């Protein structure tokens, strides 16, 4: 029994060490990615160039998608439904048109997709957020995409990210079948 207890203790110690190493690696990756405010600054500047108009009781606002919301030319953020962002595979930098109808309903339309590239990575979950680790970086992904694709932690994901610049967010394109050979 002592041998089994020592093996259990050793396994627990190994797991604790592995978890500590993973936390350290994630911290290094987060530090390398830079401050989130800097990335959003470029998106906010791009949004300032877009239009906003009123047509009777309707409002039409163009804005830039930041990964979760749309930033308007007035620098206000507008909620983008997660299922729409997921289904449309929106990524930061995409230009959207929001029509706020007379009855208060919001209708979004993607009018200017940014250049995209695809990368492969592994799905993880940390600090209450699903992320895909690809090309040495962690990209946040929308929960609605994870559930739509029935993805699980450790799955290999094809992720869409902006071709140019850095992004904290990506859009899940597909979950690659387990055991798929390169």
Backbone as a printed PyTorch tensor [residue, N CA C, xyz], in Angstrom:
tensor([[[  0.8130,  -1.2040,   0.0000],
         [  0.0000,   0.0000,   0.0000],
         [  0.8540,   1.2640,   0.0000]],

        [[  1.9810,   1.2240,   0.7100],
         [  2.8480,   2.4070,   0.7680],
         [  3.3440,   2.7680,  -0.6250]],

        [[  3.5930,   1.7660,  -1.4060],
         [  4.0570,   2.0020,  -2.7730],
         [  2.9770,   2.7030,  -3.5910]],

        [[  1.7300,   2.2720,  -3.4380],
         [  0.6270,   2.9030,  -4.1660],
         [  0.4230,   4.3400,  -3.6810]],

        [[  0.5080,   4.5660,  -2.3800],
         [  0.3410,   5.9150,  -1.8250],
         [  1.4530,   6.8350,  -2.3130]],

        [[  2.6680,   6.3200,  -2.4050],
         [  3.7670,   7.1690,  -2.8720],
         [  3.6230,   7.4770,  -4.3560]],

        [[  3.0950,   6.5200,  -5.1250],
         [  2.8430,   6.7740,  -6.5470],
         [  1.7780,   7.8500,  -6.7240]],

        [[  0.7330,   7.7960,  -5.8920],
         [ -0.3280,   8.8150,  -5.9480],
         [  0.2440,  10.1860,  -5.5930]],

        [[  1.0610,  10.2330,  -4.5440],
         [  1.6730,  11.5000,  -4.1290],
         [  2.5720,  12.0450,  -5.2410]],

        [[  3.3450,  11.1570,  -5.8690],
         [  4.2130,  11.5640,  -6.9590],
         [  3.3990,  12.0930,  -8.1380]],

        [[  2.3220,  11.3930,  -8.4870],
         [  1.4550,  11.8320,  -9.5880],
         [  0.8540,  13.2020,  -9.2850]],

        [[  0.3980,  13.4230,  -8.0450],
         [ -0.1640,  14.7300,  -7.6630],
         [  0.8860,  15.8220,  -7.7760]],

        [[  2.1030,  15.5230,  -7.3370],
         [  3.1800,  16.5050,  -7.4160],
         [  3.4980,  16.8280,  -8.8810]],

        [[  3.5140,  15.8150,  -9.7190],
         [  3.7750,  16.0260, -11.1420],
         [  2.6780,  16.8910, -11.7690]],

        [[  1.4210,  16.6340, -11.4110],
         [  0.3140,  17.4410, -11.9280],
         [  0.4240,  18.8840, -11.4590]],

        [[  0.7600,  19.0850, -10.1800],
         [  0.9190,  20.4460,  -9.6590],
         [  2.0180,  21.1900, -10.4140]],

        [[  3.1160,  20.5090, -10.6860],
         [  4.2270,  21.1180, -11.4220],
         [  3.7900,  21.4590, -12.8480]],

        [[  3.0950,  20.5270, -13.4880],
         [  2.6180,  20.7670, -14.8580],
         [  1.6680,  21.9560, -14.8990]],

        [[  0.7250,  22.0220, -13.9370],
         [ -0.2170,  23.1530, -13.8900],
         [  0.5190,  24.4700, -13.6940]],

        [[  1.5250,  24.4620, -12.8310],
         [  2.3160,  25.6700, -12.5920],
         [  3.0490,  26.0900, -13.8640]],

        [[  3.6180,  25.1250, -14.5760],
         [  4.3180,  25.4230, -15.8350],
         [  3.3620,  25.9730, -16.8840]],

        [[  2.1590,  25.4210, -16.9540],
         [  1.1560,  25.9020, -17.9110],
         [  0.7620,  27.3410, -17.5830]],

        [[  0.5260,  27.6300, -16.2920],
         [  0.1820,  29.0090, -15.8960],
         [  1.3100,  29.9710, -16.2860]],

        [[  2.5570,  29.5600, -16.0580],
         [  3.7040,  30.4100, -16.3970],
         [  3.7800,  30.6400, -17.9010]],

        [[  3.5760,  29.5850, -18.6880],
         [  3.6170,  29.7090, -20.1480],
         [  2.5080,  30.6320, -20.6340]],

        [[  1.3110,  30.5090, -20.0590],
         [  0.1990,  31.3780, -20.4480],
         [  0.5060,  32.8320, -20.1140]],

        [[  1.1360,  33.0660, -18.9830],
         [  1.5000,  34.4270, -18.5840],
         [  2.5040,  35.0080, -19.5850]],

        [[  3.4790,  34.2000, -19.9690],
         [  4.4740,  34.6580, -20.9480],
         [  3.7870,  35.0060, -22.2680]],

        [[  2.8830,  34.1360, -22.7150],
         [  2.1560,  34.4030, -23.9640],
         [  1.3290,  35.6780, -23.8560]],

        [[  0.6590,  35.8700, -22.7240],
         [ -0.1520,  37.0770, -22.5300],
         [  0.7320,  38.3260, -22.5450]],

        [[  1.8920,  38.2450, -21.9050],
         [  2.8170,  39.3810, -21.8900],
         [  3.3240,  39.6900, -23.2940]],

        [[  3.6020,  38.6360, -24.0660],
         [  4.0910,  38.8240, -25.4420],
         [  3.0180,  39.4440, -26.3200]],

        [[  1.7510,  39.1360, -26.0420],
         [  0.6440,  39.6380, -26.8680],
         [  0.4600,  41.1360, -26.6950]],

        [[  0.9250,  41.6930, -25.5830],
         [  0.8280,  43.1320, -25.3820],
         [ -0.4570,  43.5310, -24.6860]],

        [[ -0.5690,  44.8260, -24.4350],
         [ -1.7190,  45.3630, -23.7160],
         [ -2.9440,  45.3960, -24.6150]],

        [[ -4.1100,  44.9590, -24.0870],
         [ -5.3150,  44.9530, -24.9000],
         [ -5.7200,  46.3380, -25.3960]],

        [[ -5.4590,  47.3640, -24.6440],
         [ -5.8490,  48.7160, -25.0240],
         [ -5.2150,  49.1860, -26.3230]],

        [[ -3.9850,  48.7710, -26.5750],
         [ -3.2840,  49.1780, -27.7910],
         [ -3.9540,  48.6150, -29.0380]],

        [[ -4.3720,  47.3680, -28.9760],
         [ -5.0110,  46.7410, -30.1310],
         [ -6.3560,  47.4070, -30.4050]],

        [[ -7.1250,  47.6660, -29.3590],
         [ -8.4290,  48.3000, -29.5300],
         [ -8.2940,  49.7440, -29.9950]],

        [[ -7.1720,  50.3700, -29.7270],
         [ -6.9590,  51.7540, -30.1500],
         [ -7.0550,  51.8620, -31.6720]],

        [[ -6.4440,  50.9130, -32.3880],
         [ -6.4960,  50.9270, -33.8560],
         [ -7.9230,  50.7080, -34.3510]],

        [[ -8.6580,  49.8190, -33.6940],
         [-10.0430,  49.5750, -34.0910],
         [-10.8920,  50.8200, -33.8500]],

        [[-10.6680,  51.4940, -32.7290],
         [-11.4170,  52.7190, -32.4190],
         [-11.1110,  53.8160, -33.4300]],

        [[ -9.8380,  53.9110, -33.8200],
         [ -9.4670,  54.9140, -34.8240],
         [-10.1400,  54.6110, -36.1610]],

        [[-10.1970,  53.3330, -36.5280],
         [-10.8560,  52.9420, -37.7760],
         [-12.3470,  53.2620, -37.7130]],

        [[-12.9600,  53.0620, -36.5580],
         [-14.3960,  53.3210, -36.3930],
         [-14.7210,  54.8040, -36.5510]],

        [[-13.8010,  55.6800, -36.1490],
         [-14.0360,  57.1260, -36.2410],
         [-14.2810,  57.5740, -37.6750]],

        [[-13.7550,  56.8230, -38.6390],
         [-13.8700,  57.1840, -40.0510],
         [-15.2200,  56.7820, -40.6600]],

        [[-16.0140,  56.0120, -39.9250],
         [-17.2620,  55.4700, -40.4740],
         [-18.4300,  56.4180, -40.2490]],

        [[-19.5790,  56.0610, -40.8280],
         [-20.7140,  56.9850, -40.7990],
         [-21.8020,  56.5690, -39.8230]],

        [[-22.6140,  57.5680, -39.5250],
         [-23.7530,  57.4050, -38.6390],
         [-24.8320,  58.3360, -39.1710]],

        [[-26.0310,  57.8140, -39.3880],
         [-27.0900,  58.6850, -39.9050],
         [-28.4360,  58.2830, -39.3320]],

        [[-29.3470,  59.2290, -39.3730],
         [-30.7110,  58.9460, -38.9430],
         [-31.6370,  59.1220, -40.1260]],

        [[-32.5510,  58.1790, -40.2560],
         [-33.5260,  58.2170, -41.3350],
         [-34.9000,  58.0980, -40.6810]],

        [[-35.4660,  59.2360, -40.3360],
         [-36.7300,  59.2240, -39.5930],
         [-36.4920,  58.6630, -38.2060]],

        [[-37.1980,  57.6120, -37.8860],
         [-37.0480,  56.9710, -36.5850],
         [-35.9330,  55.9190, -36.5870]],

        [[-35.3800,  55.6240, -37.7660],
         [-34.3290,  54.6170, -37.8770],
         [-32.9590,  55.2550, -37.7640]],

        [[-32.0250,  54.5010, -37.1610],
         [-30.6370,  54.9370, -37.0710],
         [-29.7910,  53.9100, -37.8000]],

        [[-28.8490,  54.3890, -38.6200],
         [-27.9340,  53.4890, -39.3160],
         [-26.5200,  53.8660, -38.8860]],

        [[-25.8470,  52.8890, -38.2900],
         [-24.5120,  53.1270, -37.7270],
         [-23.5430,  52.1130, -38.3250]],

        [[-22.4360,  52.6000, -38.8560],
         [-21.3670,  51.7100, -39.2850],
         [-20.3540,  51.6390, -38.1530]],

        [[-19.7590,  50.4620, -37.9870],
         [-18.7970,  50.2990, -36.9110],
         [-17.8400,  49.1580, -37.1800]],

        [[-16.8920,  49.0070, -36.2650],
         [-15.8540,  47.9880, -36.3920],
         [-16.0370,  46.9500, -35.2910]],

        [[-16.0200,  45.6840, -35.6870],
         [-16.1470,  44.5750, -34.7380],
         [-14.8290,  44.4170, -33.9840]],

        [[-14.9240,  44.2720, -32.6530],
         [-13.7080,  44.1520, -31.8360],
         [-13.4960,  42.7480, -31.2730]],

        [[-14.3420,  41.8190, -31.6460],
         [-14.2440,  40.4580, -31.1210],
         [-15.4870,  40.0630, -30.3580]],

        [[-16.1730,  41.0740, -29.7880],
         [-17.4050,  40.8330, -29.0530],
         [-18.4890,  41.8550, -29.3620]],

        [[-18.0720,  43.1080, -29.5740],
         [-19.0230,  44.1950, -29.7850],
         [-18.6260,  44.9870, -31.0300]],

        [[-19.4950,  45.9360, -31.4040],
         [-19.1860,  46.8370, -32.5070],
         [-18.8710,  48.2060, -31.9140]],

        [[-17.7660,  48.7870, -32.3690],
         [-17.3960,  50.1350, -31.9470],
         [-17.8800,  51.0880, -33.0300]],

        [[-18.7300,  52.0420, -32.6360],
         [-19.2760,  52.9990, -33.5880],
         [-18.3840,  54.2150, -33.7390]],

        [[-18.6850,  55.0700, -34.7280],
         [-17.8940,  56.2840, -34.9350],
         [-17.9740,  57.2390, -33.7440]],

        [[-19.0220,  57.0600, -32.9210],
         [-19.1770,  57.8640, -31.7050],
         [-18.4060,  57.2640, -30.5300]],

        [[-17.6440,  56.1740, -30.7820],
         [-16.8440,  55.4420, -29.8060],
         [-17.6920,  54.6670, -28.7870]],

        [[-19.0080,  54.6240, -29.0200],
         [-19.8750,  53.7920, -28.1780],
         [-19.7570,  52.3560, -28.6650]],

        [[-19.9870,  51.4120, -27.7500],
         [-19.9910,  50.0090, -28.1560],
         [-21.4330,  49.5360, -28.2490]],

        [[-21.6800,  48.7240, -29.2570],
         [-23.0180,  48.1950, -29.5120],
         [-22.9460,  46.6650, -29.4370]],

        [[-23.8890,  46.0430, -28.7340],
         [-23.8350,  44.5870, -28.5670],
         [-24.0800,  43.8560, -29.8800]],

        [[-23.2170,  42.9050, -30.1860],
         [-23.3960,  42.0530, -31.3640],
         [-23.7970,  40.6770, -30.8350]],

        [[-24.9540,  40.1570, -31.2510],
         [-25.3640,  38.8390, -30.7610],
         [-24.2940,  37.7820, -31.0500]],

        [[-23.9750,  36.9930, -30.0380],
         [-22.9190,  35.9840, -30.1660],
         [-23.2310,  34.9890, -31.2860]],

        [[-24.5090,  34.6400, -31.4340],
         [-24.8290,  33.6630, -32.4880],
         [-24.5970,  34.2650, -33.8790]],

        [[-24.8490,  35.5650, -34.0490],
         [-24.5920,  36.2140, -35.3460],
         [-23.0860,  36.2850, -35.6070]],

        [[-22.3220,  36.7140, -34.5830],
         [-20.8670,  36.8180, -34.7430],
         [-20.2660,  35.4510, -35.0550]],

        [[-20.7820,  34.4300, -34.4060],
         [-20.2830,  33.0720, -34.6020],
         [-20.6390,  32.5460, -35.9860]],

        [[-21.9010,  32.6740, -36.3520],
         [-22.3940,  32.1800, -37.6460],
         [-21.7150,  32.9090, -38.8100]],

        [[-21.4960,  34.1990, -38.6450],
         [-20.8860,  35.0090, -39.7060],
         [-19.3630,  34.9390, -39.6780]],

        [[-18.8130,  34.2890, -38.6500],
         [-17.3590,  34.1460, -38.4830],
         [-16.6850,  35.5170, -38.4970]],

        [[-17.2550,  36.4270, -37.6930],
         [-16.7020,  37.7800, -37.5910],
         [-15.3810,  37.7490, -36.8460]],

        [[-14.4500,  38.5900, -37.2850],
         [-13.1720,  38.7410, -36.5960],
         [-12.9070,  40.2300, -36.3990]],

        [[-12.0350,  40.5720, -35.4480],
         [-11.7510,  41.9820, -35.2100],
         [-11.2910,  42.6980, -36.4760]],

        [[-11.8830,  43.8720, -36.6810],
         [-11.5730,  44.6770, -37.8540],
         [-12.6670,  44.6390, -38.9040]],

        [[-13.5420,  43.6260, -38.8470],
         [-14.6540,  43.5640, -39.7980],
         [-15.5500,  44.7840, -39.6060]],

        [[-16.0000,  45.3700, -40.7050],
         [-16.8920,  46.5250, -40.6480],
         [-18.3350,  46.0220, -40.7460]],

        [[-19.1700,  46.5260, -39.8350],
         [-20.5730,  46.1500, -39.7770],
         [-21.4510,  47.3730, -39.9650]],

        [[-22.6690,  47.1200, -40.4130],
         [-23.6810,  48.1730, -40.4570],
         [-24.7910,  47.7310, -39.5160]],

        [[-25.1150,  48.6030, -38.5770],
         [-26.1910,  48.3450, -37.6250],
         [-27.3610,  49.2570, -37.9630]],

        [[-28.5190,  48.6540, -38.1650],
         [-29.7400,  49.4260, -38.3450],
         [-30.5710,  49.2570, -37.0830]],

        [[-30.8340,  50.3720, -36.4210],
         [-31.7120,  50.3480, -35.2480],
         [-33.0750,  50.7980, -35.7490]],

        [[-33.9990,  49.8590, -35.7750],
         [-35.3210,  50.1180, -36.3510],
         [-36.2000,  50.9130, -35.3870]],

        [[-37.3330,  51.3850, -35.9160],
         [-38.2830,  52.1750, -35.1310],
         [-38.7350,  51.4490, -33.8740]],

        [[-38.8740,  50.1250, -33.9630],
         [-39.3380,  49.3560, -32.8050],
         [-38.2180,  49.0300, -31.8170]],

        [[-36.9850,  49.5160, -32.1060],
         [-35.8620,  49.3050, -31.1990],
         [-35.0450,  48.0580, -31.4990]],

        [[-35.4310,  47.3030, -32.5200],
         [-34.6750,  46.0940, -32.8380],
         [-33.3830,  46.4580, -33.5770]],

        [[-32.3600,  45.6370, -33.3540],
         [-31.0470,  45.8220, -33.9700],
         [-30.8900,  44.8110, -35.1000]],

        [[-30.4790,  45.2910, -36.2750],
         [-30.2030,  44.4020, -37.4060],
         [-28.7790,  44.7020, -37.8730]],

        [[-27.9320,  43.6720, -37.8090],
         [-26.5380,  43.8200, -38.2210],
         [-26.3220,  43.2230, -39.5990]],

        [[-25.3580,  43.8120, -40.3140],
         [-24.9390,  43.2530, -41.5990],
         [-23.4420,  43.5070, -41.7420]],

        [[-22.7260,  42.4690, -42.1200],
         [-21.2970,  42.6190, -42.3570],
         [-21.1110,  43.2810, -43.7220]],

        [[-20.4170,  44.4310, -43.7530],
         [-20.2620,  45.1500, -45.0290],
         [-18.8050,  45.2710, -45.4580]],

        [[-17.8740,  44.9630, -44.5880],
         [-16.4650,  45.0970, -44.9520],
         [-15.5800,  44.1250, -44.2040]],

        [[-15.4940,  42.8730, -44.6840],
         [-14.6170,  41.9220, -43.9980],
         [-13.1420,  42.2940, -44.1950]],

        [[-12.3440,  42.1190, -43.1330],
         [-10.9000,  42.3400, -43.2460],
         [-10.2710,  41.1040, -43.8790]],

        [[ -9.0390,  41.2630, -44.3650],
         [ -8.3280,  40.1090, -44.9220],
         [ -8.1120,  39.0930, -43.8130]],

        [[ -8.2730,  37.8130, -44.1700],
         [ -8.2230,  36.7480, -43.1900],
         [ -7.1200,  35.7480, -43.4970]],

        [[ -6.7350,  35.0400, -42.4520],
         [ -5.8920,  33.8660, -42.6450],
         [ -6.3700,  32.7910, -41.6800]],

        [[ -6.0130,  31.5590, -41.9830],
         [ -6.4250,  30.4270, -41.1650],
         [ -5.2070,  29.8300, -40.4860]],

        [[ -5.3950,  29.4770, -39.2290],
         [ -4.3520,  28.8050, -38.4580],
         [ -4.9970,  27.6340, -37.7320]],

        [[ -4.1720,  26.6710, -37.3430],
         [ -4.6700,  25.5480, -36.5570],
         [ -4.1400,  25.6670, -35.1450]],

        [[ -4.9750,  25.3160, -34.1700],
         [ -4.5500,  25.3690, -32.7850],
         [ -5.4120,  24.4730, -31.9220]],

        [[ -5.1070,  24.4650, -30.6260],
         [ -5.8260,  23.6240, -29.6740],
         [ -6.7510,  24.4640, -28.8050]],

        [[ -7.9530,  23.9430, -28.5730],
         [ -8.9350,  24.6330, -27.7330],
         [ -8.5810,  24.4390, -26.2680]],

        [[ -8.5650,  25.5510, -25.5180],
         [ -8.3140,  25.5170, -24.0800],
         [ -9.4040,  26.3270, -23.3880]],

        [[ -9.3790,  26.2960, -22.0600],
         [-10.3260,  27.0770, -21.2690],
         [ -9.5680,  27.6320, -20.0810]],

        [[ -9.5640,  28.9500, -19.9530],
         [ -8.8740,  29.5690, -18.8280],
         [ -9.5880,  30.8400, -18.4060]],

        [[ -9.6440,  31.0380, -17.1120],
         [-10.2440,  32.2440, -16.5380],
         [-11.6190,  32.5370, -17.1160]],

        [[-12.4350,  31.4820, -17.2780],
         [-13.8000,  31.6530, -17.7400],
         [-13.9530,  31.9580, -19.2180]],

        [[-12.9150,  31.7060, -20.0240],
         [-12.9470,  32.0480, -21.4460],
         [-12.3260,  30.9130, -22.2660]],

        [[-13.0330,  30.5190, -23.3400],
         [-12.4430,  29.5570, -24.2730],
         [-11.4310,  30.2910, -25.1390]],

        [[-10.2940,  29.6180, -25.3840],
         [ -9.2440,  30.1940, -26.2140],
         [ -8.6620,  29.1000, -27.0950]],

        [[ -8.0880,  29.5240, -28.2030],
         [ -7.3760,  28.6070, -29.0820],
         [ -5.9170,  29.0460, -29.0760]],

        [[ -5.0380,  28.0900, -28.7530],
         [ -3.6060,  28.3600, -28.7550],
         [ -3.0870,  27.9970, -30.1490]],

        [[ -2.6320,  29.0250, -30.8820],
         [ -2.1450,  28.8280, -32.2510],
         [ -0.9910,  29.7870, -32.5070]],

        [[  0.0190,  29.2990, -33.1930],
         [  1.1790,  30.1210, -33.5510],
         [  1.7760,  30.8330, -32.3370]],

        [[  1.8010,  30.1430, -31.1950],
         [  2.4100,  30.7060, -29.9930],
         [  1.5950,  31.7770, -29.3070]],

        [[  0.3260,  31.9100, -29.6580],
         [ -0.5510,  32.9260, -29.0670],
         [ -1.8540,  32.2990, -28.6270]],

        [[ -2.5320,  32.9780, -27.7260],
         [ -3.8580,  32.5360, -27.2770],
         [ -4.9040,  33.4970, -27.8440]],

        [[ -5.8570,  32.9590, -28.6180],
         [ -6.9330,  33.7590, -29.2030],
         [ -8.2350,  33.3930, -28.5100]],

        [[ -8.9490,  34.3760, -28.0040],
         [-10.2640,  34.1360, -27.4220],
         [-11.2380,  33.8010, -28.5380]],

        [[-12.2070,  32.9310, -28.2280],
         [-13.2470,  32.5810, -29.1840],
         [-14.6000,  32.6990, -28.4960]],

        [[-15.6240,  32.9480, -29.2740],
         [-16.9650,  33.1220, -28.7430],
         [-17.5340,  31.7790, -28.2940]],

        [[-18.1060,  31.7650, -27.1020],
         [-18.6740,  30.5530, -26.5200],
         [-19.7030,  29.9110, -27.4470]],

        [[-20.5090,  30.7260, -28.1290],
         [-21.5340,  30.2000, -29.0450],
         [-20.9110,  29.3360, -30.1420]],

        [[-19.6990,  29.6860, -30.5870],
         [-19.0160,  28.8850, -31.6030],
         [-18.5920,  27.5360, -31.0370]],

        [[-18.1050,  27.5600, -29.8090],
         [-17.6560,  26.3200, -29.1640],
         [-18.8330,  25.3560, -29.0420]],

        [[-19.9880,  25.8690, -28.6100],
         [-21.1530,  24.9880, -28.4460],
         [-21.7190,  24.5650, -29.7990]],

        [[-21.7190,  25.4500, -30.7840],
         [-22.2380,  25.1010, -32.1050],
         [-21.4510,  23.9380, -32.7020]],

        [[-20.1350,  24.0060, -32.6030],
         [-19.2910,  22.9620, -33.1780],
         [-19.1160,  21.7570, -32.2380]],

        [[-19.7340,  21.8470, -31.0430],
         [-19.5950,  20.7860, -30.0350],
         [-18.1220,  20.4930, -29.7550]],

        [[-17.3220,  21.5610, -29.7140],
         [-15.8870,  21.4350, -29.4810],
         [-15.6140,  21.1340, -28.0120]],

        [[-14.5370,  20.4210, -27.7810],
         [-14.1220,  20.0800, -26.4210],
         [-12.6830,  20.5400, -26.2230]],

        [[-12.3400,  20.8060, -24.9690],
         [-10.9840,  21.2170, -24.6390],
         [-10.0130,  20.1630, -25.1770]],

        [[ -8.9800,  20.6230, -25.8570],
         [ -7.9930,  19.7190, -26.4490],
         [ -8.2470,  19.4380, -27.9130]],

        [[ -9.4260,  19.8180, -28.4320],
         [ -9.7200,  19.6080, -29.8530],
         [ -8.8270,  20.5090, -30.7060]],

        [[ -8.4890,  20.0200, -31.8970],
         [ -7.7450,  20.8450, -32.8440],
         [ -8.7580,  21.6600, -33.6430]],

        [[ -8.5050,  22.9560, -33.7230],
         [ -9.4450,  23.9240, -34.2960],
         [ -8.8010,  24.6160, -35.4880]],

        [[ -9.5940,  24.8430, -36.5490],
         [ -9.1840,  25.7560, -37.6080],
         [ -9.7690,  27.1080, -37.2180]],

        [[ -8.8960,  28.0830, -37.0590],
         [ -9.2780,  29.3990, -36.5580],
         [ -9.0340,  30.4430, -37.6340]],

        [[ -9.9760,  31.3720, -37.7680],
         [ -9.8220,  32.4970, -38.6940],
         [ -9.3770,  33.7050, -37.8780]],

        [[ -8.2940,  34.3320, -38.3030],
         [ -7.7780,  35.5310, -37.6260],
         [ -7.4670,  36.5890, -38.6880]],

        [[ -7.3250,  37.8530, -38.2720],
         [ -6.9690,  38.8810, -39.2510],
         [ -5.6020,  38.5920, -39.8800]],

        [[ -5.4960,  38.8230, -41.1790],
         [ -4.2380,  38.6100, -41.9140],
         [ -3.1450,  39.5420, -41.4040]],

        [[ -3.5120,  40.7860, -41.1190],
         [ -2.5260,  41.7900, -40.7190],
         [ -2.8300,  42.2700, -39.3000]],

        [[ -1.7840,  42.6320, -38.5830],
         [ -1.9430,  43.1460, -37.2320],
         [ -2.1780,  42.0290, -36.2420]],

        [[ -2.2820,  42.4190, -34.9970],
         [ -2.4960,  41.4490, -33.9300],
         [ -3.9340,  41.5020, -33.4690]],

        [[ -4.4090,  40.3770, -32.9930],
         [ -5.7850,  40.2890, -32.5300],
         [ -5.8430,  39.4250, -31.2840]],

        [[ -6.7620,  39.7430, -30.4030],
         [ -6.9890,  38.9040, -29.2260],
         [ -8.0550,  37.8540, -29.5200]],

        [[ -8.8090,  38.0360, -30.5990],
         [ -9.9430,  37.1790, -30.9170],
         [ -9.7710,  36.5070, -32.2670]],

        [[-10.4060,  35.3600, -32.3960],
         [-10.4760,  34.6590, -33.6610],
         [-11.8510,  34.0280, -33.7820]],

        [[-12.1680,  33.5150, -34.9520],
         [-13.4620,  32.8640, -35.1950],
         [-13.2060,  31.3980, -35.5520]],

        [[-13.9310,  30.5170, -34.8940],
         [-13.7960,  29.0970, -35.1950],
         [-14.4050,  28.8280, -36.5680]],

        [[-13.6120,  28.1980, -37.4420],
         [-14.1290,  27.7980, -38.7410],
         [-14.5690,  26.3390, -38.7100]],

        [[-13.7490,  25.4950, -38.0730],
         [-14.0540,  24.0710, -37.9940],
         [-13.3350,  23.4370, -36.8240]],

        [[-13.8390,  22.2660, -36.4100],
         [-13.1470,  21.4160, -35.4580],
         [-12.6440,  20.2320, -36.2680]],

        [[-11.3370,  20.0120, -36.2140],
         [-10.7650,  18.9150, -36.9910],
         [-11.0350,  17.5850, -36.2980]],

        [[-11.3660,  16.5590, -37.0610],
         [-11.6530,  15.2600, -36.4600],
         [-10.4580,  14.7320, -35.6720]],

        [[-10.7410,  14.0760, -34.5600],
         [ -9.6660,  13.5110, -33.7210],
         [ -8.9080,  12.4710, -34.5200]],

        [[ -7.5860,  12.4590, -34.3240],
         [ -6.7520,  11.4740, -34.9880],
         [ -6.4730,  11.7640, -36.4480]],

        [[ -6.8290,  12.9800, -36.8880],
         [ -6.6020,  13.3280, -38.2900],
         [ -5.1030,  13.5120, -38.5110]],

        [[ -4.5760,  12.8460, -39.5050],
         [ -3.1370,  12.9340, -39.8100],
         [ -2.8570,  14.1880, -40.6180]],

        [[ -1.6770,  14.7520, -40.4110],
         [ -1.2450,  15.9310, -41.1740],
         [ -1.0520,  15.5700, -42.6190]]])
